[in-house]
Amino acid sequence: MTCAYCKKDRTLTGEHLIPMSLIDMFPECDINVWPDKTFKSDKIVINDVCNVCNNGFLSDLDGYGGKLVNEYFLRTYEADDQLVLPYEHSILSRWLLKILFNNARSLKIDTTWFESNLKFLLGESSESDLEFSLFGGLAVDMTPLPEFFFDNLKLGVYFDPKIMKESILEYETPSKVSVNKRESESISINNLMHSAILRFGSGLFLVFLWDKDVNSAYKQGFERMMEIVYPYSLLNKELGEAALKRVTHAYNYHHYYLIDTSAGLNIADRTNAFLPFDVNPIQKRKEDSKEWDKHVDTVRENRALRRQREREKKRKNKQKNKQR
């Protein structure tokens, strides 16, 4: 059978749509939603990747991504926190694009962009044949809802997120906030083949995949507009680090595929999650989540111990086989 990456006839293996290292990192996400069905996180794989690619360069990408998430996005952040994220653009982008390629094949989404950039994905070319733009931000829970309601949403991939043309909420009068009826409107983007958003813990990555006709000036203008109008930060190829800030509010934290404007973030914060203004919604959530947070800590510790025992058993078996 032909491998989806190297296009060679080799033994095919299962490639997890969400890397197994992340599933182990967030075992509380054992049951997940993708894209509108529930599934066991460690069971959803795509079986068209050869053992050479799966255990070679693609595994190295997962190793890099796992370390990045473990160091910066396993923890939670507060509303005004900023994270200066150091990154290797060539590796981070390949890792995210690899995950998107796997999910696109599984969802039967057109994979022309990825097929045109296989050499880049496999590290055989330093530049992609087709352009892409990469942005990052922090997912911060601003809701009063206990975390056990939606705690399985820490890992996810969505294609075609809605980039709101205007804020989700708007002021009806200076003293009253109403739901913005324009929320179904999204911005129009020329020469775009795909867009997607990926969430890993507190990290959100927004990806735009451009077609062959995109104008360099248009792409750069779009990237500047995104940083001015929206709270996401461009992960520039030349810089190697970016200051990430909160990109979610009380009304899109659990629907992070709704990309609200910076102005919309400000309006949403002023509503106090539609609770009385003498109630702190974040403090309420933290109080109501104490027992769940203890459960999450226990589940994570148990998963780490289990994996450690499995590695130790594998090491001992390997030694025994050598001695025979």
N, C-alpha and C positions, 0 to 999 in steps of 0.2 A: 504493500500500500504506500501511496505517496505522502510524504510529510508536508504539512501546510507551510513550513518555513523553508527548509532546504530543497524541497521538491524532489528528494531522492526516495527510492523504494527501500524502506527499512522497516524494522519492527516498530509498530506504533504503540505509544503509551498514553496514559491519561494525564492531561495538563489541567490543573485546577483553574477555574475561572477567577476565583479569588485565591491568591497564593496561600499555600498551606501554612506558611510561617505566620501570616496575618490571622488566619483562623485560629491558630494556636495562641496567638497573642490576645485575641478577643474571644475566648471560649463562651462568654455570655451571649455571643451572636451565633450560637449553635444552630438555631432555627432562624432562617433569614428569608427575606422577600426579594425575588428576582424574576423579572421586573414586576410581575403582579401575581406571582405564585409563591407559596411557602416551600422551603426545601431545607434539607439538612446540609449545612454549609460545606462539610468536608466530602460530600458525595457528588457535588455537581462539577463534572469534568467534561472536557472535550477530548475525544480519542483520535486525534489526527496529527499528533506530534511525535516524531521519532525519538527513540531513546537517546540518540546522540545530541540532538538539539535540547531536549528536555533536561538532560543531566549535565549539559555543557553550558553554553553561553546564556541560555534562558535561566538556568539555575543561578548563575552568577548575578544576573539582573535581580532575581528574587532575593538573593543574599544582600545586595545593596539596599533594595527597597525596604526589606525587613529591618535592617539596622537603622535606617532613616526614621521609619515609623516608631520603632522602639525607643529611639532617643528623643524624638520631638513630638510625636503625636499620640503616644500611649497615655499621656497625662491630659488633664482637663485644664482649660484656661478660663480666666475671668473676662468680663466685658471689655475692659480697657487694656488688656494685655497685648503686647506685641512680641512677635518672635522673629529674630533675625535668623533666617534659615540658610545655612551654607549647603550648597549642593553641587554635584558634578552634572552639568546640564546634559551632556551626551549620554550618561548612564541613566539618570532620572527620567529623561524623556523616553528613552528606549524601553525602560521598565513600564511606564504608564501606557505607552503605545502597544506594547506586547499584551498587556491586560485587555486593552480595548480591542485589539485584533482577535483575541480568543473569544471575547464576549460577542463581537460582531458576527463571527462565524456561527456561534451557538444560536444567536438570535436571527440568523438568516438575513443580516443587514449587509448591504453592498460593501465588499471588501477591496474595491479597486484601489483606494488610496494606500492601503496596507500592502497589497500585492506589488504596487509600484515602488515600495520602499523596503522590501525584504532584506536587501543587502545592508541597509542602514540598521534595521532591527537586529540583525545578526552580528553587527559590529564589523562587517566586511567593507563598509563605506563610512567615511567620517561625516558625510553630509547626506541629508535626505533628498531624494529627487523632487519631492513635492514639499511645499512649505507647511509649517504648523506653528501655532502660538500656544504658549503654556502660561497659565496663571495659577496662583495659589492663595489660600486664605484659611482662616481658622473657623471651625465650627464650634460655636459657644452656645450652650443651652441657656436661653433667656426665658424659658417657659416656667410656669408654676407647677407643671405636671410632674409627678414622681417619675424617676428615671426608669423604673421597671415597665412603664407603659410602652416605651419605644426604644429600649436599650439594645435591641437587636439591629438597629439601623446604623451602627457604627461602621459597617462595611457595606459598600454599595457602588454600583456602576450604572449610570443612566446616560443614554444617548439623547441628543436633541433637548437639552435643558431649555427652559423658557427664559430668555434674557429680556426682562421687563423693559418696555419702552419708557414707562413712567412708574412711579412708586406703587406698590401693592395697596397701600393706604393713602388717603388724602384727607386734608382738613376740609370739613364741610363749612365750619366757621372757625375762627381762631381758638375757640374753647371746646370744639367738638371734633371727634375723629370718626369718619365713616369708612366702610369698605369701598375701595376704589373699583368701580365697575369696569375700568379699563385694564384690569389685571390680565385678561386673556390676550392682550396685545403684546407681541414681542417685537424686538427690533429686526429690521431687514438687513441681512448681511450678504453682500455680493461674493461670488466665487467661493462659496463655502461648500465643501463636500459633506463634512460631518462636524458636529460638536458633541462634547460629552463631558460629564462631571463624574469624578471618582471621589469617594470618601473613605478614608482610612483613619479611624479614631477621630482625633481633633483636626485632622488635615483634610482640606478640600482642594482638589486640583481640577481646573477648568481647561479643557483642551479644544482648540479649533484646528481643523484639518482643511487646508486650502487646495483648490484645484490648480491645474497647470497655468491657467490664465490670470491668476491673481497678480495685481500690480504691486510692486514693492512699496510704493508710496501709500497705496490704499491700505495694505496690511499694517504698515507702521502707524498710519493715522488711526486705524481701528484699535491698535494696541494702546495708543495714547488716550483715545476716547474711553476705553474700558477702565483705565487707571483713574481718569478724572471723574467719570460719572458713576462708576461702580467701586465697591470697596476691595476688589481683588487686586493683587499685585502681580505684575509681569515677572516671570522667571526668565530673565534675560540670559542668552547664551554667553555673552561676554563677561558678565559681572560675577557669577558664581555664588551670589548670596542675594537674598531679598527679605525685606521687612514685611512679614505677614501680620494682618490684623483681622479682627472679627468681621465675618461676612454674613452672619445670620442674625435674625431677631426672633421674637416670640412666635411669629407666624410663618416663618419658613425654615426654622431649625429642623423640623421633622419632614419638611418638603424642600430639601436643599437644592433640588433641581429647578426651583423658582429663584432666579437670580435677581434680587432687588437692587435698586440704586442706593447710593450712599445717603441721598435725601430720604429715601424710603426707610432706611435703617434708623435714621434720626426720628422720623415720625412714629415708627413702630415703638421705639424705646419710650417715647413720651406718653404712650397709652397705658403704661404699667401693666401690660398684658390684660387690659380691661378689668383689673382688680381694683378695689378701693385703694386710694393713694396712701392709706396708712398701712397697707400690706406690702411687704417686699416679696415679689414673686420668686426671686432667686433664692432667698432665704427660706421661703416656704418649701420650695422644691428640695433643697438640701435637707431640711428637717424631715420631710416625708420620705426621703431616699436613704436614710441612715442604714436601715436593715438591709436594703438591697445592695448598698455599697459594700457592706460586710460580706454578703453572698458573692458578689463579683470578685472581691479579693480572694476569697476561699477557692472559688472555681478556677481562677487564674493560677493560684499556687498549686492546686492539684494537677492542673494540666501541665504545668512546668515540671513537676515531679514525675509525672507519668512519662513525659518525653525524655527526661533524664534517664529514667530506668530503661526505657526502650533503647536509647543510645548505648547505655552500658551493656545491656544484654547483647546488642548487635556487635559491640566491640569484643566481648568475650567469645562469642561464637566465631568471630573472624580469627581470633587467636587460636582457638581449638582447631579450626580447619587448617591453619598453617602448620600446626604441630603434627598433623596426621601424615 
